[in-house]
Amino acid sequence: QVQLVESGGGSVQAGGSLRLSCAAFGYSYSGYCMGWFRQAPGKEREGVARIASDGTTRYADSVKGRFPISQDNAKNTVYLQMNSLKPEDAAMYYCAADYRRDYCYRGGIQGADFAYWGQGTQVTVSS
């Protein structure tokens, strides 16, 4: 099965940038559906970004234009580039993967569509 290991979280000032990385081990996730989620204290898990094997992407309205998702297949790694960070972006960020590729074209980014999850990486944003 795919094992996902995340890195790149930290503390930044509002307006700053971070790049989150998620490396896959055990199997290549080429052809998989990949996603990024976040969860803040007292809030439900929120889908942030999703990318399919053909490059089709979907973003939450709150991050569209700020948080592009990308993959490097040679490194078996998916990225979330977070720009113009706001205090409301502070959360634990998780990457996720699923082999059921058709799920990557549904409306919305749903956690229930993903079978494999990383451990999460913390992002804090000061104002």
Disulfide bonds with the S-S distance in Angstrom:
Cys22-Cys95 1.90
Cys33-Cys104 1.98
